[in-house]
Amino acid sequence: MMNLHDTQFSAKPATAKRKFQKNPLMIAVASLALSAVALPAAASNWWNANPGVSIGSRTINVKTKGALGNGSHDDTAAIQATINALPSSGGTVYIPAGHYMINALKSISLRSHTKLQMDPNATLEVIPNGSSRYELIQAFKVNNVRIVGGKLLGDRTRHKGRTGEWGYGINVSGSSQVVISNVHVSNFWGDGVWIGAAGATRLHNLVRSNYITVNGLVSDNNRRQALSIGPSQHVYIVNSTFKNTNGTKPQAGIDIEPGVQGPVDTIRLEHNTFSGNRGNGIELHANITGITIANNTLASNYGFGVLAVAGGPFDLGSNHATRNGLAGVGMSGTAHNAKIHNNTLQYNSTRYVSPTRAGGATSRDIQIGSNTRAITQTANTLSPRK
């Protein structure tokens, strides 16, 4: 067993019942009714890159409520008024091409059964503030929501304060059946995207997010994390790019770190790219279980490609990790029950070994700490020996 480098980038916490009579006909009717309910996904395959979401039929253009999109006018109230003008059944808020300035201390608050449809040439930019905490878009205790297209731009280059790390592009808390697709998120004071719970702890009305899909996201040059996952379940991240996170630790591409707030389970990260992050590509902490990391590319991150310091079980298969500053995969602390298989892990530990040179110990590409347990390695391709 090899000990991990002391300089690992992982230490800082991111911190109506109904009764049916026993009548065969009524039971049959009930069964038919239940079969007609649209579930998020089949039980055997819960993930879907484009899941069905129930959105109302009405569409309103934000320009009809006074949004200007001229790069100087505060369009927060106009966009929120558009959302609020939708009927209770929801609908689509359309944001045409333009540059919309947003007061992220007020936020754009989404409602259930609503789609925020941004033109590919629409940019929503945070008006610079000095707060340690804000969110440009929030989905708080809602369901059936889509956030599609456009660019979200944070204030990190013009932020007026020096403290805090919780300025988010998108904050999904205590919500279900939310889809984020083809959005570009950059330059936020904290995380590009946060997915987690509403409520302090499981003893205090904790509501975890459930059935969240992120597809085609680009999260670039955010200060703390490209994307963070707190207490939640059934989160599917696919076809997305997480790069160039830098500014305040952990500085990861994706950090799954619920802490003591509540558990994380049933997460799938697939066909994503992690590159140029100042910390680790993917970082895994305690109180998490059922994590699948498959077919991802992790390259040129300053820390590990994937690092687990606790939690499990994990399944890491068919990933490609190369030229990361530390090992391609690291298991340390109390991480347990991890299957590491069919990965290509080559030319890593570039902080210690030339990325163009063959040879070096196996620990160059994969490191297993002495306190971990039930870690298996199968059919991985490592750096060629001299």
Sequence and secondary structure as in RCSB ss.txt:
>XXXX:A:sequence
MMNLHDTQFSAKPATAKRKFQKNPLMIAVASLALSAVALPAAASNWWNANPGVSIGSRTINVKTKGALGNGSHDD
TAAIQATINALPSSGGTVYIPAGHYMINALKSISLRSHTKLQMDPNATLEVIPNGSSRYELIQAFKVNNVRIVGG
KLLGDRTRHKGRTGEWGYGINVSGSSQVVISNVHVSNFWGDGVWIGAAGATRLHNLVRSNYITVNGLVSDNNRRQ
ALSIGPSQHVYIVNSTFKNTNGTKPQAGIDIEPGVQGPVDTIRLEHNTFSGNRGNGIELHANITGITIANNTLAS
NYGFGVLAVAGGPFDLGSNHATRNGLAGVGMSGTAHNAKIHNNTLQYNSTRYVSPTRAGGATSRDIQIGSNTRAI
TQTANTLSPRK
>XXXX:A:secstr
     TT S  S         S HHHHHHHHHHHHTS  SSBTTB   SS      SEEEEGGGGT   EEEEE 
HHHHHHHHHHS TT EEEEE SEEEEE TTT EE  TTEEEEE TTEEEEE     SEEEEEEEES EEEEEESS
EEE  TTT S  S SEEEEEEEES EEEEEES EEE  SSEEEEEE BSSSTTTT B EEEEEEES EEES SSE
EEEE SEEEEEEES EEE   SSTT EEEEE  TTS  EEEEEEES EEES SS SEEE SSEEEEEEES EEES
 SS SEEESS   EEEES EEES SS SEEE TT EEEEEES EEES  TTTS TT     GGGTEEE TT EEE
EEES EE    
